[in-house]
């Protein structure tokens, strides 16, 4: 009998606490005010290295040869990000994530990339990008869906362009221009 009363008392306390905190509602609007928004523009390059010595991109799922455009192939990446298009220019971070060839009609990828900054005022902060990348097109636009550190609550877009004059099959260079709104 005592344990049944204890159970009933604990259940009642939890119910009252839950009701007090949420007022019994599924969701509730917060009255927390975020600081005013800033608009930040970032420009950098990342380098896909595909060699036997120190690759920064590796294929983790391969598909049968009869599938068009490599559809279904999945890759992991940990690419160096630099200020300039040359691999020897100043490193500013790493582009880390996954991408998959996700189109039967063209060379369209789905990208999940975290841009992790290691230099300057953004060191320790990240930006997350998730979207479709039609890699054979110019000015490919992809959404920025969040971030950490300085870029907490970030949203915006990235414009990517392949740097074909200096790219090779072993070293592919991509230029990124990112526009963010964040607190």
Residue pairs with C-beta under 8 A, 6 or more apart in sequence:
18 24
22 28
34 153
34 183
35 183
36 183
37 181
37 182
37 183
38 181
38 182
38 183
39 179
39 180
39 181
40 151
40 179
40 180
40 182
41 177
41 178
41 179
41 180
42 122
42 127
42 176
42 177
42 178
42 180
43 175
43 176
43 177
43 178
44 81
44 82
44 83
44 92
44 93
44 115
44 175
44 176
45 81
45 82
45 83
45 84
45 85
45 89
45 163
45 173
45 174
45 175
45 176
46 79
46 80
46 81
46 82
46 95
46 173
46 174
46 176
47 56
47 79
47 80
47 82
47 87
47 171
47 172
47 173
48 56
48 57
48 77
48 79
48 171
48 172
48 173
48 174
49 55
49 56
49 57
49 79
49 80
49 170
49 171
50 56
50 57
50 169
50 170
50 171
50 172
51 170
51 171
56 77
56 78
56 79
56 80
57 75
57 76
57 77
57 79
58 75
58 76
58 77
59 73
59 74
59 75
60 74
60 75
60 76
61 72
61 73
61 74
61 100
62 73
63 70
63 71
63 72
63 73
63 101
68 104
69 101
69 103
69 104
69 105
69 106
69 107
69 108
70 101
71 101
71 102
71 103
71 104
72 100
72 101
73 100
73 101
74 98
74 99
74 100
75 98
75 99
75 100
76 97
76 98
77 95
77 96
77 97
77 98
77 99
77 113
78 94
78 95
78 96
79 94
79 95
79 96
80 87
80 91
80 94
80 95
81 91
81 92
81 93
81 94
81 95
81 115
81 117
82 89
82 90
82 91
82 92
83 89
83 90
83 92
84 90
85 163
85 166
85 173
85 175
86 166
87 171
90 119
91 118
91 119
92 117
92 118
92 119
92 120
92 122
93 115
93 116
93 117
93 118
93 119
93 122
94 115
94 116
94 118
95 113
95 114
95 115
95 116
96 113
96 114
96 116
97 111
97 112
97 113
97 114
98 111
98 112
99 109
99 110
99 111
99 112
99 113
99 133
100 109
100 110
101 107
101 108
101 109
102 108
102 109
102 110
102 132
103 109
103 134
106 134
106 136
107 134
107 135
107 136
108 132
108 133
108 134
108 135
109 132
109 133
109 134
109 135
110 131
110 132
110 133
111 129
111 130
111 131
111 132
111 133
111 142
112 128
112 129
112 130
113 128
113 129
113 130
114 126
114 127
114 128
114 129
115 126
115 127
115 128
115 129
115 176
115 178
116 126
117 123
117 124
117 125
117 126
117 127
118 124
121 150
122 149
122 150
122 151
124 149
125 147
125 148
125 149
125 150
125 151
126 147
126 148
126 149
126 151
127 144
127 146
127 147
127 151
127 154
127 178
127 180
128 144
128 145
128 146
128 147
129 142
129 143
129 144
129 145
129 158
130 142
130 143
130 145
131 142
131 143
132 142
133 140
133 142
133 160
134 140
135 162
138 161
139 159
139 160
139 161
140 159
140 160
140 161
141 157
141 158
141 159
142 157
142 158
142 160
143 155
143 156
143 157
143 158
144 154
144 155
144 156
144 157
144 158
144 178
144 180
145 155
146 153
146 154
146 155
147 153
147 154
147 180
147 182
150 182
151 180
151 182
152 182
152 183
153 182
153 183
154 180
154 181
154 182
155 180
155 181
155 182
156 178
156 179
156 180
156 181
156 182
157 178
157 179
158 176
158 177
158 178
159 176
159 177
159 178
160 174
160 175
160 176
161 174
161 175
162 172
162 173
162 174
162 175
163 173
163 174
163 175
166 173
167 173
